[in-house]
Amino acid sequence: MTEKLLEIRDLKQYFPISSGFFRTKPLKAVDGISLSIYQGETLGLVGESGCGKTTVGRTLLYLYPPTSGQILFHGRLLDSKKALEHYRRRTAMVFQDPYSSLNPRMTVSDLIAEPLDIHHLYSSRKQRQEKVLGLMDKVGLNPEHASRYAHQFSGGQRQRIGIARALATEPEFIVCDEPVSALDVSIQAQVVNMFRRLQEEMGLTYLFIAHDLLVVRHICDRIAVMYLGKLVELADADELYHHPLHPYSKCLISAVLLPDPVAARSSDRIILSGDIPSPLDAPPGCPFCTRCPYATEICTVKMPELLEVSTGHFAACHHVDKAN
């Protein structure tokens, strides 16, 4: 993984929130994120609810135009309509909720073929149907399902429909926004394994957004940790799991449920205290300083830079040495 597929530079996504009579205040959902995603890898993005994970994914695909910052695809800046059109054809998204992300009035065939219709990727109705059936076969759906509607399927089957639709334009990069969180555990394993198989067969690159750190560790090559719109740590999956550097990452890892009851009883869970800042009124320094046991005065006034502490392992903390 040496070639950068996607590069993000100081990406910001602010939403104006009404704060009174004809006044607004920016909600800093994503506040200055910079990272690279390499061709063929799966980058995990984790953090608690409301930290900005989904907003990052949607902003990367221009479902939300960025407030500021730059996105480069294959080293090319997305600064023109032509570049953006090409980028949108080469990218796709798998949404979290398979129940609300599919139009109930459309058949499975039309749902999967919708990207083909938009980008005019077939020359005849026969070719359109052949492509749809090929995509259904890739995700484990039977041909007779093509004429049915989404409400006639289980959650796992609906998510397979969503994945087939995402694959329709033969994308290079797919944002997976918590694609297994609404599924049963047994179905989660099937879907995650299918993501890995499709990646090998089609050379896909994923941004995998999730809460479950065990799932993320299983499928991801690297993991990025977010807190209140900021990127606080980035490392290889095993490295982050075994040697987290940022105090917030340590808390996340300590909360992972272990399948071994003996190990679970002996593990030390880190319980956080302090107030969670509002993204409407975030502290000027480190966003985690109100809950961090190592925080000092500098943490309240200066945001730490994301620095490489060891090879490929980045952390944004003024007190990495003290916390480790």
C-alpha positions, 0 to 999 in steps of 0.5 A, a space after each residue: 500500500 504505497 500509492 495514495 488513492 485519497 488525500 485529505 488536507 485540513 478538512 472542515 465541515 461546519 453547520 450553521 445553527 440558529 442561536 437567536 434572532 437572525 444569528 447563527 453559530 457554527 457547529 464544528 462537526 469535522 474540524 481540520 482533519 488530514 490523512 491519506 487512504 492508500 489503494 487497496 486498504 481498509 481504513 477504519 474510523 472509530 469514535 463515540 456517537 456524535 464525534 463526526 465519523 459519518 460527516 467525514 464519510 459524507 463530506 468525502 463523497 461530497 454529499 455535504 460540500 466541505 466548508 474548507 480543506 482539500 480532497 485529492 483523488 489519485 493526486 488530483 485536486 477536486 476543484 472542477 465540475 469535470 473532476 468531481 463528476 469523474 470522482 463521483 462515478 469512481 466512489 460509492 457509499 453503503 449506508 448504515 440503515 438497510 431499511 431506510 436507504 432503499 426506496 420501497 417503491 422500487 424493485 430490487 432490479 431498479 434499485 441496483 440499476 439506479 447508478 447505471 441509469 444515472 451514469 448511462 453505463 449500458 447500451 440496451 435493456 438486455 445489458 442493463 439486466 445482465 449487469 444487475 443479475 451479475 451484481 446480485 450474484 456477487 453479493 449472494 442474491 438469487 435472480 428471482 429476487 430481482 422483481 421483488 421489493 425491499 420490504 420482502 427481505 430481511 435486514 441482511 438481504 437488504 444490506 446486500 442489495 445496498 452493497 450491490 447498488 454501491 458496486 454498480 459503477 465499479 468504484 475504486 473507493 467505498 465509504 461503509 457507514 456502519 454497514 453491519 451495526 443494524 444486523 444480527 451478529 451472525 449476519 454481521 460476520 457474513 457481511 464483513 467476510 463478503 466485504 473482504 472477498 469483494 475487496 480482493 476480487 475488485 481491488 476496492 478501497 474502503 473507509 469503514 466507519 463503525 463502533 464495534 472495535 472487534 469488527 474494525 480490527 478484523 477487517 481494517 488495515 489501519 484505524 483512525 480515532 476521532 473525538 469531537 471532530 478531531 483526529 486524535 490517533 492513527 495507527 495499524 489495527 493491531 498496533 492501536 489495539 495492543 498499544 494505544 497512545 492517546 488517553 481517549 483511545 485507551 478508554 475505547 480499547 478498555 471498553 471492548 467486550 472480550 469473549 473470554 469471561 476470565 479475561 473480561 473479569 481481569 481486564 481494567 475498564 477505564 471510567 471517564 469523568 468530567 463533562 463532554 464539551 458541546 461541538 457548538 462550544 468546543 474548548 480552544 485546546 484539546 477537545 478531550 481535556 475536560 475528561 482527560 486525567 493527564 490534562 494540564 493548562 496547555 491542554 486547555 489552550 493549545 490543540 496538540 498536533 497529530 505527530 508520528 510517535 513511532 513508525 506509522 503511529 500518530 497521536 495528538 496529545 501533549 502528554 503521550 509520555 505521561 499517559 504511557 
